[in-house]
Amino acid sequence: RLELYKKCAVTLLTLFDEKQVPKVNGFTRLLKERVLEDLAYHFFLEELEEFSYPRVMEEVSRTLAVLKQHHNEEAVLREICENSGLLQKSDDTYVFVHRTFYEYYVSRKMRGDSMDTVLSRADQSRWEEPIRLYAAQIESMDAGTQFIEKLWEKDRALALRCYPDMD
């Protein structure tokens, strides 16, 4: 499942690049992925489904500053919206067009969280899918085993749902 989401997201972010349409993509896929990860994670923590224009600009500006990129926030967002369709702008709000991609980018950002932080969310149903997608990204067999064992202690049903998604 994770690989399917990853392939879809990468395809949507690079489709125009692959067709070599000049000047369509002014920003790298990695930059756009980082922006999407940060936006998704920030707003998921706040339990928001729609994001106001000023808050989105603030978050994109923060991401670009962390990456030491001096791009125009609006241009980055416009490219993501127009070329990939992963985000959609409606009036003065932004939304992920599909919850799956919202949760996928949350899970990618969760890779920077400690295992204990991830496990602390296991009792909240809204975190189930991001946790499953997070688990699927664990690369080390030892870390995967440790995660499943700790999750088993907290929520056996979720541990059983995560296990098949892991390599």
N, C-alpha and C positions, 0 to 999 in steps of 0.2 A: 504494500500500500504506500509506504513512504516513498519508494522509488517512483511510483506512478505520479504522486504529487510533485516530487522533485522534477521529474522530466517535463511535466505539464508547465510548471512555473518557469523553468529554464527556457522552454520553447516559447512561452508567451513573452518572456523578457528579451529573447534574442531573435525572434522570428524575422524582424525587418533586417537585422544584421545579416542573417543567413541569405536573405534575398538580395543583399547588397544594395539596398535602396539608399542612395547617398543622402547624408544629412538627416536621416530619420532618427537614428539613435546617437545622441550626443554624449551619452554617459554609459559607463561600463555596466554590464550585468551585475557585477559584484557590488558596485555602489548602489544600484537600485535594490538589490537584495538586502543590503544592510539597512537602507532606509525603510524598506517594508518590514524587516524584522523589528527594528526599533519602534516604528509606529504601532505595529500589531501588539507587541509586548506591553508598551506603555498604556495603550487604551484597553487592552484586555485586563490588566491589573486594576484599572479604574472601572471595569465592568461596563464599558461603553460599546455600542454597536455602530454609532454614527459619531464622527469627529468633526468638530467645528474648524472652520478655516484658520482662525488665529492659532488654535492649539496645534493643528497639523504643521503650520508654518514654524511654530516654536520648536516642535520636535525634530523636524527636518533640519532646521538651522543647527540644533544641538548635535545631531548626527554628523552633519557636514563639518562642524567645528572639531569634533572628536577625531574625524578622519583627516583633518587639516586640508579640506577641500574648500575652494572658494567659488563654488557654483551658486547660481541663482536657485533658491528653494522652489520657486514657482515653476521654473523650467524643468527641474528634476521631477516634480510631481506631475506636470503636464505630460512629460514623456511617459511616465509610468502609466498614467490614466489612458492616454491616447494610443500608445503603442502596445501595451500589454493587456489592458482591460482588467488587471487584477484589482485596481482601485477605481472607484467611480466617483466623480464629483457631481453633486446635484445641489444647485443653488449655492449655499455657503457651507455645505457639509461634504465629507468624504466617507465612503463605506467600502469595505471589501466586498466584491461582487458575489463571493461565495464564502460561506462560513469555513469550509474546508481549507481554503487558502489563508484565511485569518488564523486559524488554529495551527496550520503548518508553519507559518512565520513565527508565531508565538513559540512553538516547539524549537525552532532553530535558535531563537534568542535564549531559550532556557538552557542551552548547552553551556552558557556562561554561569549558570547558577550552581550552587553546591547541591549535591545529592540530597542533603537534608532539607534544603529549601524546596526542592521539587517534591520530596516525600511529604512535606508539611501540607501540601495542597491536595493530597490524595483523598481527603475526606470531603472535598467540594466537587460536586458532580460536574460543574462547568469546566473543571480542569482535566476531566477524564481523557478527552481526545488529545489535547496537547501533551499530556503525560504519556499516552500510548505512542505518539509520534516521537517524543523525546526518547523513550526507551528504544525505539527502532534505530536511533542514531548512535547508541552506545556501541563503540567499536571494540573495546576490550572484553574478552570473555570473563575475566575476573571482575571487572566493573559491572558487567551485565548480571553476573551471578549475584554479586553483592546487592545490586539494585533490586532484583527480583526477590531476594530473601528479605530485605527490609520492607519492601512493598507488601509482601506476603503477610508480614506481621501487622501491617496497617489495614490492608484491604485485599483480601484473598481474591475476590471476584475481579478486581482491577488487575491484580498480578496475573491472573489466568488470561485476561484479555490482552495484556501486554506481551506475554511470553511468545505467542506465535508471530508477532510482528518483529521480534528481535532475530538477528542473524545467528 
